[in-house]
Amino acid sequence: MRVLYFLIAWAISSTVALGQGALVKHEPVNKDLIFYAMVALVLFFAIIRRAFPKYMQDLFRLFFRTTLKQRHLSEQLSQTPLPSFLLNIFFFLLAGFYLSFWIEQAALNPYQNFWQLFAYLLLALSSAYLIKYSTLRLTGWLFRAREAADSYLFTVFTINKMTGIFLLPLVVVMAFSAAPVFTGALTLSWVVLIALLLYRLLLSFRVVRKQVQLSGFHFLLYVAGFEIVPLLVIYKLIVLNFG
């Protein structure tokens, strides 16, 4: 009988100990601010889409090249600076969230604060494009190729706007998904980004070649100096600071 009591007591104590070990406090990740930020981002795009339907229609027609009046559409889009400016802001915000989610998921955030990381990345992206914009403007003025520089900048920012639109659903998925779904969305975003980058280079070469006597070799030199090298520098900085 004593042995039976001992076995019962041992079973009860083991069960209690096991239950205490299993009761690990769950620390949920607070994503309320991220949720509101994603809602605000989607609402921001919806307002632009609703307020400027003609601009958005012309933008999609120009991107997919479904009309022969491309020069006319380009001039129309250039004459409406407000929706263009708003979509540029939308692109920078989306790119900042995209990089922040990527770094946060990889556990490489050195600031231990998502919004601080987002602010620094947004500032870095804005500064990089401001430097690129100023450099191309200055180059076009020095070499008397303002029209070519303007056409190239217009192409770059047009593709950026479409990049933001295409990546919006993927960024929303990345904001709230677990590792497997996040990896799938990230991989799909890479495919989209590479395709859009190649498309942008092709369009840029075709546009600039019509206005400047530019060979393919010199265009490749430009791509290496102004497109590939800055990306490698940014990647190196991310590895050094976040890796």
KEPA-25535 format. One record per atom (N, C-alpha, C, O): x, y, z. Coordinates in pm, whole numbers, padded with zeros to 5 digits, always signed. Example, Ala and Ser with C-alpha at 12.3 -4.5 7.8 and 13.67 -1.06 7.14 Angstrom:
<pts>
+01319-00569+00780;+01230-00450+00780;+01320-00330+00780;+01424-00332+00846;+01285-00225+00708;+01367-00106+00714;+01290+00003+00787;+01341+00114+00804;
</pts>
This chain:
<pts>
+00083-00120+00000;+00000+00000+00000;+00086+00126+00000;+00058+00223-00070;+00195+00120+00082;+00285+00236+00084;+00347+00260-00052;+00365+00374-00095;+00378+00150-00120;+00435+00165-00255;+00335+00231-00347;+00372+00314-00430;+00207+00195-00334;+00103+00256-00418;+00090+00404-00390;+00081+00485-00483;+00091+00441-00259;+00084+00582-00223;+00204+00658-00279;+00192+00771-00327;+00320+00593-00270;+00441+00658-00322;+00431+00682-00472;+00471+00788-00521;+00378+00583-00545;+00365+00598-00690;+00265+00708-00726;+00287+00785-00819;+00154+00714-00650;+00054+00818-00676;+00112+00958-00649;+00095+01050-00729;+00182+00971-00535;+00244+01100-00502;+00347+01140-00607;+00355+01257-00645;+00426+01042-00654;+00528+01071-00755;+00464+01115-00886;+00513+01205-00953;+00352+01049-00925;+00283+01085-01048;+00226+01225-01041;+00233+01302-01137;+00166+01259-00923;+00108+01393-00906;+00216+01500-00911;+00200+01603-00977;+00327+01475-00840;+00435+01574-00837;+00498+01591-00976;+00534+01702-01014;+00510+01481-01050;+00566+01490-01185;+00473+01568-01277;+00518+01648-01359;+00342+01544-01263;+00245+01616-01346;+00248+01765-01318;+00243+01846-01410;+00255+01801-01187;+00260+01942-01150;+00386+02009-01203;+00382+02121-01254;+00500+01939-01191;+00626+01994-01239;+00623+02013-01390;+00671+02113-01443;+00566+01913-01459;+00557+01924-01603;+00467+02040-01644;+00496+02113-01739;+00357+02055-01571;+00267+02166-01602;+00332+02300-01577;+00314+02394-01655;+00409+02311-01467;+00479+02436-01440;+00584+02466-01546;+00605+02582-01583;+00650+02360-01595;+00749+02383-01700;+00686+02423-01831;+00747+02495-01910;+00563+02375-01857;+00498+02407-01983;+00436+02545-01982;+00411+02603-02088;+00409+02598-01859;+00346+02729-01852;+00450+02837-01870;+00487+02906-01775;+00496+02852-01992;+00592+02957-02026;+00515+03081-02066;+00424+03076-02149;+00552+03192-02007;+00482+03316-02035;+00499+03356-02181;+00611+03367-02231;+00387+03378-02248;+00390+03415-02390;+00398+03567-02402;+00314+03639-02348;+00498+03613-02472;+00516+03756-02493;+00473+03789-02635;+00552+03773-02729;+00350+03836-02654;+00305+03867-02790;+00378+03989-02845;+00416+04080-02772;+00396+03988-02976;+00459+04100-03044;+00352+04204-03073;+00253+04177-03142;+00372+04322-03020;+00274+04430-03039;+00294+04493-03176;+00393+04562-03201;+00199+04468-03265;+00205+04524-03399;+00089+04619-03428;+00048+04636-03542;+00038+04680-03322;-00074+04772-03340;-00035+04891-03427;-00108+04928-03519;+00081+04950-03398;+00124+05066-03476;+00153+05028-03621;+00125+05105-03712;+00210+04909-03640;+00235+04864-03777;+00104+04841-03850;+00093+04872-03969;+00005+04787-03779;-00127+04768-03841;-00186+04901-03886;-00234+04914-03999;-00182+04999-03798;-00236+05131-03835;-00154+05195-03947;-00209+05264-04033;-00023+05170-03946;+00061+05225-04053;+00027+05162-04187;+00024+05231-04289;+00001+05031-04189;-00036+04965-04314;-00173+05013-04362;-00194+05033-04482;-00265+05031-04268;-00397+05084-04306;-00383+05224-04364;-00446+05257-04464;-00299+05307-04300;-00278+05443-04349;-00211+05443-04486;-00243+05525-04572;-00118+05348-04508;-00050+05341-04637;-00146+05301-04748;-00145+05360-04856;-00230+05201-04721;-00329+05161-04820;-00430+05272-04844;-00470+05297-04958;-00471+05340-04737;-00566+05451-04751;-00503+05566-04830;-00571+05631-04909;-00376+05591-04809;-00304+05696-04881;-00306+05668-05031;-00332+05758-05112;-00277+05544-05068;-00281+05508-05210;-00423+05515-05265;-00445+05557-05378;-00520+05473-05184;-00659+05477-05230;-00704+05621-05255;-00777+05647-05350;-00661+05714-05171;-00696+05854-05190;-00634+05908-05319;-00700+05979-05395;-00509+05873-05344;-00444+05916-05470;-00517+05856-05589;-00544+05924-05689;-00549+05728-05577;-00620+05661-05688;-00756+05723-05713;-00800+05734-05828;-00824+05763-05606;-00958+05820-05619;-00954+05966-05664;-01037+06010-05743;-00857+06040-05614;-00851+06183-05643;-00795+06213-05781;-00828+06316-05840;-00710+06125-05833;-00646+06150-05963;-00664+06028-06054;-00566+05963-06089;-00786+05996-06092;-00808+05876-06175;-00746+05887-06314;-00695+05789-06368;-00749+06009-06373;-00691+06027-06506;-00540+06005-06504;-00484+05943-06594;-00475+06057-06401;-00331+06040-06388;-00295+05892-06373;-00203+05844-06438;-00369+05821-06288;-00340+05680-06267;-00365+05599-06394;-00290+05507-06425;-00469+05634-06466;-00497+05564-06591;-00386+05586-06692;-00341+05491-06757;-00341+05710-06706;-00231+05740-06799;-00100+05673-06754;-00021+05630-06838;-00079+05666-06624;+00042+05603-06572;+00046+05455-06608;+00150+05405-06653;-00064+05385-06590;-00070+05243-06625;-00060+05223-06776;+00004+05129-06822;-00124+05309-06853;-00117+05298-06999;+00026+05321-07049;+00072+05253-07141;+00094+05417-06987;+00232+05443-07027;+00324+05328-06987;+00414+05291-07062;+00301+05273-06868;+00388+05165-06821;+00371+05038-06905;+00470+04976-06945;+00248+05001-06933;+00222+04881-07012;+00226+04908-07162;+00210+04816-07243;+00248+05035-07199;+00268+05072-07339;+00152+05021-07426;+00174+04958-07529;+00031+05049-07381;-00088+05005-07454;-00137+05111-07553;-00242+05093-07615;-00062+05220-07567;-00101+05324-07660;+00020+05375-07735;+00132+05366-07686;-00004+05427-07854;+00104+05481-07935;+00135+05626-07899;+00238+05678-07941;+00049+05691-07824;+00068+05831-07789;+00149+05842-07659;+00105+05905-07563;+00266+05780-07657;+00343+05775-07534;+00405+05910-07501;+00410+05948-07384;+00452+05981-07600;+00510+06113-07574;+00403+06209-07521;+00429+06288-07431;+00284+06199-07577;+00174+06283-07531;+00137+06249-07386;+00112+06339-07306;+00135+06120-07353;+00106+06079-07215;+00216+06126-07120;+00188+06168-07008;+00341+06117-07163;+00452+06161-07079;+00440+06310-07048;+00463+06352-06935;+00403+06388-07149;+00387+06532-07126;+00271+06559-07031;+00280+06647-06946;+00163+06483-07046;+00049+06501-06956;+00086+06468-06812;+00049+06540-06719;+00159+06358-06794;+00200+06319-06659;+00296+06420-06599;+00292+06447-06479;+00383+06477-06682;+00480+06575-06632;+00411+06705-06591;+00463+06779-06508;+00295+06732-06648;+00223+06856-06618;+00133+06844-06496;+00064+06941-06461;+00131+06730-06431;+00051+06710-06309;+00145+06673-06195;+00158+06555-06161;+00210+06773-06135;+00313+06742-06035;+00260+06690-05903;+00330+06616-05834;+00137+06727-05864;+00087+06687-05732;+00072+06535-05718;+00127+06479-05623;-00001+06466-05808;-00008+06319-05792;+00127+06252-05807;+00153+06149-05744;+00214+06308-05892;+00348+06252-05906;+00425+06264-05775;+00491+06169-05733;+00416+06379-05711;+00485+06399-05584;+00430+06306-05475;+00506+06249-05397;+00298+06291-05471;+00236+06204-05371;+00275+06057-05393;+00299+05985-05297;+00281+06014-05519;+00322+05876-05546;+00469+05854-05517;+00509+05743-05480;+00551+05957-05533;+00692+05944-05494;+00705+05927-05343;+00784+05846-05296;+00626+06004-05268;+00625+05985-05121;+00578+05845-05086;+00634+05779-04998;+00475+05799-05156;+00424+05664-05133;+00533+05560-05159;+00546+05464-05082;+00611+05577-05264;+00719+05484-05295;+00824+05481-05185;+00867+05374-05143;+00865+05598-05137;+00968+05603-05033;+00918+05540-04903;+00993+05468-04836;+00794+05567-04867;+00738+05505-04746;+00733+05353-04761;+00770+05280-04668;+00688+05306-04876;+00677+05163-04897;+00815+05098-04897;+00834+04991-04839;+00912+05162-04963;+01048+05107-04965;+01108+05103-04825;+01179+05009-04790;+01079+05206-04744;+01127+05205-04606;+01068+05092-04525;+01140+05026-04449;+00938+05068-04540;+00875+04956-04470;+00930+04822-04521;+00953+04730-04442;+00949+04812-04651;+00998+04687-04709;+01135+04650-04651;+01156+04537-04606;+01227+04744-04651;+01361+04716-04597;+01356+04694-04446;+01430+04611-04393;+01270+04767-04378;+01260+04751-04231;+01207+04613-04194;+01260+04548-04103;+01103+04566-04265;+01050+04432-04237;+01155+04325-04268;+01166+04227-04195;+01230+04345-04374;+01334+04249-04413;+01441+04239-04303;+01476+04129-04260;+01492+04353-04259;+01596+04355-04157;+01542+04305-04023;+01611+04234-03950;+01419+04343-03991;+01359+04299-03864;+01337+04148-03863;+01362+04084-03761;+01292+04092-03974;+01269+03948-03980;+01400+03871-03968;+01403+03762-03911;+01507+03927-04023;+01638+03862-04014;+01706+03886-03880;+01819+03841-03859;+01638+03957-03788;+01692+03984-03654;+01825+04059-03661;+01918+04029-03587;+01832+04157-03752;+01954+04234-03771;+01936+04381-03733;+02019+04465-03766;+01827+04411-03665;+01801+04550-03627;+01888+04589-03508;+01870+04535-03399;+01983+04681-03527;+02073+04715-03414;+02011+04815-03318;+02069+04840-03212;+01896+04873-03351;+01838+04976-03266;+01736+04923-03167;+01694+04996-03077;+01695+04798-03181;+01594+04738-03093;+01463+04817-03097;+01384+04811-03003;+01442+04889-03205;+01321+04968-03221;+01290+04975-03370;+01370+05025-03449;+01174+04923-03406;+01139+04917-03548;+01129+05055-03609;+01176+05077-03721;+01068+05149-03539;+01042+05281-03597;+01169+05362-03611;+01178+05445-03702;+01265+05342-03526;+01393+05409-03542;+01465+05357-03666;+01523+05434-03742;+01460+05225-03685;+01517+05166-03806;+01446+05219-03930;+01511+05254-04029;+01314+05226-03926;+01238+05276-04040;+01275+05421-04071;+01289+05456-04188;+01290+05504-03970;+01324+05645-03991;+01461+05660-04057;+01477+05740-04149;+01560+05582-04011;+01693+05591-04070;+01693+05542-04215;+01757+05602-04301;+01622+05433-04241;+01617+05382-04378;+01544+05479-04471;+01585+05499-04585;+01436+05537-04423;+01363+05635-04504;+01451+05756-04534;+01449+05807-04646;+01526+05801-04437;+01617+05913-04457;+01728+05877-04556;+01765+05958-04640;+01780+05754-04546;+01886+05710-04637;+01835+05700-04781;+01903+05743-04873;+01717+05643-04800;+01660+05631-04933;+01633+05769-04995;+01666+05793-05111;+01574+05857-04916;+01545+05992-04967;+01673+06066-05003;+01678+06134-05106;+01775+06052-04921;+01902+06120-04949;+01968+06063-05075;+02023+06138-05156;+01961+05930-05090;+02024+05868-05208;+01957+05915-05337;+02026+05946-05435;+01825+05920-05338;+01755+05964-05459;+01772+06115-05481;+01774+06160-05595;+01782+06191-05374;+01806+06335-05390;+01943+06360-05451;+01957+06447-05537;+02043+06286-05406;+02177+06300-05463;+02177+06257-05610;+02238+06323-05694;+02110+06147-05640;+02103+06100-05778;+02031+06200-05867;+02074+06227-05979;+01921+06255-05817;+01845+06354-05894;+01930+06479-05920;+01933+06528-06033;+01997+06529-05817;+02080+06649-05833;+02197+06623-05928;+02231+06708-06010;+02259+06505-05917;+02373+06472-06003;+02332+06465-06150;+02401+06518-06237;+02219+06401-06178;+02174+06391-06316;+02132+06526-06372;+02157+06556-06488;+02069+06609-06289;+02033+06743-06333;+02159+06824-06366;+02164+06892-06468;+02258+06817-06280;+02383+06889-06302;+02456+06836-06425;+02512+06914-06503;+02457+06704-06442;+02522+06645-06559;+02453+06687-06688;+02520+06720-06786;+02321+06687-06688;+02247+06731-06806;+02274+06876-06840;+02280+06912-06957;+02290+06961-06737;+02319+07102-06761;+02461+07123-06813;+02484+07204-06902;+02558+07049-06757;+02697+07065-06798;+02720+07020-06941;+02793+07085-07016;+02658+06909-06979;+02680+06853-07113;+02568+06891-07212;+02556+06832-07319;+02488+06989-07173;+02381+07040-07261;+02290+06926-07309;+02255+06915-07426;+02253+06844-07213;+02163+06732-07243;+02050+06729-07141;+02019+06626-07082;+01990+06847-07121;+01884+06856-07022;+01765+06768-07058;+01705+06703-06971;+01730+06766-07186;+01614+06688-07227;+01635+06540-07201;+01544+06470-07156;+01756+06492-07230;+01786+06351-07206;+01784+06319-07056;+01733+06215-07015;+01840+06411-06975;+01839+06390-06830;+01697+06390-06776;+01662+06308-06690;+01614+06484-06826;+01475+06490-06780;+01399+06363-06820;+01320+06311-06742;+01424+06314-06940;+01357+06192-06986;+01399+06073-06902;+01316+05988-06867;+01527+06066-06870;+01575+05953-06789;+01516+05959-06649;+01471+05857-06596;+01515+06078-06588;+01459+06092-06455;+01309+06060-06454;+01258+05998-06361;+01240+06102-06559;+01098+06071-06569;+01076+05920-06575;+00984+05868-06511;+01159+05850-06651;+01147+05705-06661;+01175+05638-06527;+01104+05547-06486;+01280+05684-06459;+01317+05625-06330;+01204+05640-06229;+01167+05543-06162;+01150+05759-06216;+01047+05782-06116;+00913+05720-06155;+00831+05687-06069;+00891+05704-06285;+00770+05632-06329;+00777+05486-06286;+00680+05431-06235;+00892+05423-06308;+00909+05283-06266;+00903+05272-06114;+00850+05174-06061;+00956+05372-06043;+00948+05371-05897;+00803+05373-05850;+00765+05302-05756;+00722+05455-05914;+00580+05461-05877;+00513+05326-05897;+00439+05280-05811;+00539+05263-06011;+00479+05133-06036;+00534+05026-05942;+00464+04932-05906;+00661+05041-05903;+00720+04948-05807;+00646+04954-05674;+00616+04852-05613;+00617+05076-05629;+00542+05090-05505;+00404+05028-05513;+00358+04965-05418;+00337+05046-05627;+00203+04989-05644;+00207+04837-05645;+00125+04771-05582;+00305+04780-05717;+00315+04634-05725;+00354+04571-05593;+00309+04461-05561;+00438+04640-05515;+00488+04581-05390;+00395+04604-05272;+00416+04544-05166;+00294+04688-05286;+00206+04719-05173;+00144+04593-05111;+00155+04577-04989;+00080+04503-05187;+00023+04384-05122;+00128+04294-05060;+00102+04231-04957;+00246+04285-05121;+00352+04201-05066;+00403+04258-04934;+00432+04182-04841;+00415+04389-04925;+00462+04451-04801;+00360+04431-04689;+00397+04408-04574;+00232+04439-04722;+00128+04414-04621;+00136+04270-04571;+00122+04245-04451;+00160+04176-04662;+00176+04036-04622;+00300+04020-04534;+00295+03949-04434;+00411+04084-04571;+00534+04074-04493;+00517+04132-04354;+00587+04091-04261;+00427+04227-04338;+00411+04293-04207;+00353+04200-04102;+00382+04216-03984;+00271+04103-04142;+00198+04024-04044;+00215+03873-04060;+00151+03796-03988;+00298+03828-04151;+00310+03685-04179;+00422+03623-04097;+00514+03691-04052;+00413+03491-04080;+00519+03415-04015;+00630+03385-04115;+00624+03424-04231;+00732+03314-04066;+00853+03294-04146;+00830+03231-04283;+00882+03284-04381;+00754+03120-04296;+00739+03060-04430;+00671+03152-04530;+00717+03166-04643;+00561+03215-04487;+00489+03306-04577;+00574+03430-04605;+00575+03480-04718;+00644+03479-04504;+00731+03595-04522;+00839+03566-04625;+00868+03650-04711;+00900+03448-04617;+01004+03411-04713;+00949+03404-04854;+01014+03449-04949;+00829+03349-04869;+00768+03343-05001;+00739+03481-05057;+00765+03507-05175;+00684+03570-04973;+00657+03707-05018;+00785+03781-05051;+00790+03858-05147;+00890+03759-04973;+01018+03825-04999;+01078+03776-05130;+01130+03856-05208;+01072+03646-05154;+01125+03592-05280;+01049+03646-05400;+01109+03683-05501;+00917+03652-05389;+00836+03706-05497;+00869+03854-05520;+00871+03900-05635;+00894+03927-05413;+00929+04068-05428;+01062+04084-05500;+01078+04177-05579;+01157+03995-05476;+01284+04001-05549;+01263+03981-05698;+01324+04050-05780;+01177+03887-05733;+01147+03863-05875;+01087+03988-05938;+01125+04027-06049;+00993+04051-05867;+00930+04173-05918;+01032+04286-05931;+01032+04357-06032;+01117+04302-05831;+01215+04410-05834;+01317+04392-05946;+01352+04488-06015;+01365+04270-05965;+01462+04245-06071;+01399+04269-06208;+01462+04328-06296;+01275+04223-06226;+01206+04243-06354;+01185+04392-06381;+01205+04438-06493;+01144+04467-06279;+01122+04610-06298;+01252+04684-06322;+01255+04781-06398;+01361+04641-06257;+01490+04705-06279;+01537+04684-06423;+01584+04778-06487;+01525+04562-06472;+01565+04535-06611;+01477+04613-06709;+01526+04665-06809;+01348+04620-06679;+01256+04695-06764;+01291+04844-06764;+01283+04910-06867;+01329+04894-06648;+01367+05035-06639;+01494+05065-06718;+01503+05168-06785;+01591+04975-06711;+01714+04995-06787;+01687+04992-06937;+01744+05071-07013;+01601+04901-06980;+01567+04892-07122;+01497+05019-07168;+01533+05075-07272;+01398+05065-07092;+01327+05187-07130;+01420+05307-07128;+01413+05393-07216;+01506+05315-07028;+01598+05429-07018;+01691+05436-07138;+01714+05544-07193;+01743+05323-07178;+01834+05320-07291;+01762+05362-07420;+01818+05435-07501;+01640+05315-07437;+01565+05350-07557;+01528+05497-07559;+01530+05560-07665;+01496+05553-07442;+01457+05694-07437;+01577+05785-07458;+01572+05880-07537;+01687+05756-07387;+01804+05843-07395;+01871+05833-07531;+01923+05932-07582;+01871+05715-07591;+01938+05698-07720;+01872+05781-07829;+01938+05817-07927;+01744+05813-07815;+01676+05895-07915;+01719+06041-07910;+01701+06115-08006;+01776+06083-07796;+01809+06223-07779;+01959+06250-07772;+02004+06362-07797;+02037+06147-07738;+02182+06161-07726;+02248+06047-07802;+02200+05933-07799;+02357+06079-07869;+02434+05974-07938;+02506+05890-07833;+02617+05922-07790;+02440+05784-07793;+02489+05701-07683;+02500+05558-07730;+02405+05499-07782;+02617+05502-07711;+02638+05362-07748;+02600+05271-07632;+02586+05315-07518;+02583+05145-07663;+02550+05049-07560;+02658+05036-07455;+02629+05015-07337;+02785+05048-07498;+02896+05037-07404;+02895+05150-07302;+02913+05127-07183;+02873+05274-07351;+02870+05387-07258;+02749+05378-07165;+02757+05420-07049;+02640+05325-07214;+02524+05309-07127;+02552+05205-07019;+02508+05221-06905;+02623+05098-07054;+02660+04998-06954;+02754+05057-06849;+02745+05023-06732;+02844+05146-06893;+02931+05214-06797;+02848+05299-06700;+02874+05302-06580;+02748+05368-06757;+02661+05448-06670;+02586+05359-06572;+02577+05390-06453;+02531+05249-06622;+02456+05158-06536;+02545+05106-06423;+02502+05097-06308;+02670+05072-06458;+02761+05021-06356;+02793+05128-06252;+02803+05099-06133;+02809+05255-06298;+02847+05361-06206;+02734+05418-06124;+02753+05454-06008;+02613+05428-06183;+02503+05497-06116;+02393+05402-06068;+02306+05444-05992;+02394+05278-06112;+02289+05185-06072;+02342+05070-05987;+02293+05045-05877;+02444+05000-06039;+02493+04881-05971;+02581+04916-05852;+02563+04861-05743;+02677+05007-05871;+02769+05042-05763;+02695+05098-05641;+02725+05057-05529;+02599+05192-05657;+02526+05238-05537;+02453+05126-05464;+02448+05125-05341;+02395+05031-05540;+02328+04919-05475;+02428+04834-05396;+02398+04789-05285;+02546+04813-05453;+02648+04736-05381;+02696+04810-05257;+02722+04748-05153;+02708+04942-05268;+02749+05021-05151;+02644+05013-05041;+02677+04996-04924;+02516+05026-05080;+02408+05017-04982;+02407+04878-04917;+02389+04866-04795;+02426+04774-04999;+02430+04639-04944;+02547+04621-04848;+02533+04557-04744;+02662+04679-04882;+02778+04670-04795;+02753+04742-04662;+02792+04693-04556;+02689+04859-04670;+02658+04933-04548;+02561+04856-04459;+02574+04855-04336;+02462+04791-04524;+02367+04712-04446;+02438+04596-04377;+02411+04567-04261;+02528+04531-04449;+02602+04418-04390;+02689+04464-04274;+02697+04397-04172;+02756+04579-04291;+02847+04627-04187;+02772+04678-04064;+02817+04659-03952;+02658+04742-04086;+02586+04803-03975;+02481+04712-03912;+02453+04722-03792;+02423+04622-03993;+02316+04538-03942;+02357+04390-03933;+02289+04311-03869;+02469+04354-03998;+02507+04215-04000;+02586+04175-03877;+02626+04059-03865;
</pts>
